[in-house]
Amino acid sequence: MKIDILTLFPKMFEGFLNESIIKRAIEKKIVKINLINFREFSSLNNNQVDDTPYGGGAGMVLMIEPIVKAIESLKTKDSHIILLSPQGKVYNEKKAIKLSNYKHIILICGHYEGFDERIYEFIDEEVSIGDYVLTGGEIPAMVITDSVIRLLDGVINKESIENESFSSSLLDYPTYTKPREFRGLKVPDILLSGDHKKIKEWREQKQKENTFKKRKDLL
């Protein structure tokens, strides 16, 4: 998979791309990630990419020309172009699974007071990571990139993905590790029994209880 990220602040991604699972996925050539500063596509001498809105109003608006030029320099028949915006459809695991099947994703990070409205003629969809506003689209780009990459073959053990929260309509079951007892808090006896059938039944029941307690909306 190839992921291109259009951003005004590529340095924000340095730690994200150079640590842990994402770094290993890049090194194993499972995914290729490019950071593109769309300021480089500005036609103005000072590389300006924003301007005041027509009709007046507060703040600055991202100009359409440099972003579209950047898109056109990257786009292929396999590209899926996503605008990151608080006005988009709210992101979830189902969307992450769908995106993991694309060969090429282009993520556009917003900033300032948003985009020239004509940008919608050049994208495939608009996505939000939640009903709140951030200073820019860089963090949402990291969220989507991380959630998609971890689903790719060879990045994470498939069994881990199949058993985690949101892989079905239920949250994950409780997990424990050593020590068996900590300050009076004990690991449930069933997990120490070695009876895999009963452990499976216990985990399924705990998934239902956990979901009912924390996220009834999923039931």
C-alpha positions in Angstrom: 0.0 0.0 0.0 1.0 3.6 -0.6 -0.2 6.5 1.5 0.5 10.1 0.5 -0.2 12.8 3.1 -0.6 16.4 2.0 0.4 18.7 4.9 1.8 22.1 5.7 3.7 20.5 8.7 5.5 17.4 7.7 7.8 17.5 10.7 4.8 16.6 12.9 5.0 13.1 11.5 8.7 12.4 12.4 8.1 10.5 15.6 5.0 8.8 14.3 6.7 7.3 11.3 9.9 6.4 13.0 8.7 4.3 16.0 7.2 1.0 16.8 4.8 -0.9 14.4 4.5 1.8 11.8 8.3 1.9 11.4 8.5 -1.9 11.1 5.7 -1.9 8.5 7.7 0.7 6.4 11.0 -1.3 6.8 9.3 -4.5 5.7 7.9 -2.6 2.6 4.3 -3.4 3.5 3.5 0.3 3.2 5.2 3.3 1.7 4.3 6.7 3.2 5.2 10.0 1.6 4.8 13.4 3.1 4.1 16.2 0.7 4.2 19.9 1.7 1.6 21.4 -0.7 3.2 24.8 -0.1 5.7 23.6 -2.7 2.9 23.7 -5.3 2.0 27.4 -4.7 2.3 29.6 -7.7 3.1 32.7 -5.5 6.6 33.9 -4.9 6.3 33.5 -1.1 4.7 30.0 -1.4 1.5 31.3 0.1 -1.3 28.7 0.3 -4.0 30.6 2.1 -6.0 33.9 1.7 -8.8 35.9 3.1 -12.4 34.6 2.3 -14.5 36.2 -0.3 -17.4 38.0 1.3 -15.4 38.7 4.5 -15.1 36.7 7.7 -12.5 35.7 10.2 -9.4 33.7 9.5 -7.7 32.5 6.3 -8.9 29.9 3.9 -6.7 27.3 2.1 -6.5 28.0 -1.6 -7.6 25.4 -4.0 -4.8 25.7 -6.6 -1.8 24.3 -4.7 -3.8 21.4 -3.2 -5.2 20.3 -6.6 -1.8 20.6 -8.2 -0.4 18.4 -5.5 -3.2 15.9 -5.9 -2.7 15.8 -9.7 1.0 15.1 -9.3 0.2 12.0 -7.2 -3.1 10.6 -8.5 -3.3 7.3 -10.4 -6.2 5.1 -11.3 -5.8 3.3 -7.9 -5.9 6.5 -5.8 -8.6 7.2 -3.2 -8.5 10.8 -2.1 -9.7 11.7 1.5 -10.2 15.2 2.8 -9.8 15.4 6.6 -12.4 17.6 8.1 -14.7 17.8 11.2 -17.6 18.0 8.7 -16.9 14.6 7.3 -18.5 11.2 8.1 -17.2 9.9 11.5 -14.4 7.4 11.2 -14.7 3.9 12.6 -13.2 0.4 12.3 -15.5 -0.6 9.5 -14.1 2.3 7.4 -10.5 1.4 8.4 -11.1 -2.1 7.0 -12.5 -0.7 3.8 -9.5 1.7 3.4 -7.0 -1.1 4.0 -8.1 -2.7 0.7 -7.0 0.3 -1.4 -3.7 0.3 -3.1 -3.2 4.1 -2.8 -4.6 6.6 -0.3 -4.1 10.4 -0.4 -4.9 12.2 2.8 -5.3 16.0 2.8 -4.7 17.8 6.0 -6.6 21.0 6.5 -5.6 24.0 8.5 -6.7 27.6 9.3 -10.4 28.2 8.6 -10.8 25.3 6.2 -10.7 24.7 2.5 -12.0 26.6 -0.6 -15.4 24.9 -1.2 -14.4 23.8 -4.7 -12.0 21.2 -3.3 -15.0 18.8 -3.1 -14.8 18.4 -6.8 -11.4 16.8 -6.5 -11.8 14.3 -3.7 -13.5 11.0 -3.1 -14.7 11.5 0.4 -14.6 13.6 3.5 -13.7 12.0 6.8 -13.8 13.2 10.5 -12.2 11.3 13.4 -14.8 12.8 15.8 -17.3 15.6 16.6 -14.7 18.1 17.7 -12.3 20.6 16.1 -8.5 20.3 16.0 -6.0 22.9 14.8 -5.2 20.8 11.7 -5.6 17.5 9.9 -2.2 16.1 10.9 -3.4 14.1 13.9 -6.4 12.7 12.1 -4.0 11.7 9.3 -2.0 9.8 11.8 -5.1 8.1 13.3 -6.3 6.9 9.9 -2.8 5.8 8.8 -2.2 3.9 12.0 -5.6 2.2 12.0 -5.3 1.2 8.3 -1.6 0.0 8.4 -2.2 -2.3 11.4 -4.8 -4.2 9.3 -2.4 -5.0 6.5 -1.1 -8.5 6.1 2.2 -9.0 7.9 1.9 -6.1 10.3 0.1 -7.6 13.2 -0.8 -11.2 14.1 -4.3 -11.9 12.5 -5.6 -13.5 15.6 -5.0 -10.4 17.6 -7.0 -8.3 15.2 -9.9 -10.8 15.0 -10.3 -10.8 18.8 -10.1 -7.1 19.5 -12.8 -4.5 20.1 -14.9 -3.4 17.1 -13.9 -6.5 15.1 -17.6 -7.5 15.8 -20.4 -5.5 17.4 -18.9 -6.2 20.8 -16.0 -4.8 22.8 -13.0 -6.9 23.8 -13.0 -9.3 26.8 -10.8 -8.5 29.9 -7.2 -9.7 29.8 -4.7 -10.4 32.6 -1.1 -11.3 33.0 1.4 -12.0 35.8 1.3 -11.7 38.8 -1.8 -13.8 39.6 -2.6 -11.6 42.5 -1.8 -7.9 43.0 -2.8 -6.0 46.2 -5.7 -8.4 46.7 -6.9 -8.3 43.1 -6.8 -11.8 41.6 -6.9 -13.2 38.1 -10.2 -15.1 37.5 -9.8 -18.8 38.3 -11.3 -19.8 34.9 -8.3 -18.3 33.1 -6.0 -20.6 35.1 -8.1 -23.7 34.5 -6.6 -24.8 31.2 -10.2 -25.6 30.0 -10.2 -23.7 26.6 -13.9 -24.3 25.9 -14.9 -22.8 29.2 -12.4 -19.9 28.8 -13.9 -19.2 25.4 -17.4 -19.2 26.8 -16.3 -16.9 29.7 -14.7 -14.5 27.3 -17.7 -14.3 25.0 -19.9 -13.6 28.1 -17.5 -10.9 29.3 -17.6 -9.3 25.9 -21.4 -8.9 26.2 -21.1 -7.6 29.7 -18.3 -5.2 28.8 -20.2 -3.8 25.9 -23.5 -3.4 27.9 -21.6 -1.6 30.6 -19.5 0.7 28.4 -21.1 1.0 25.0 -24.8 0.1 24.9 -25.1 1.9 21.6 -23.1 -1.0 20.0 -25.7 -3.6 21.0 
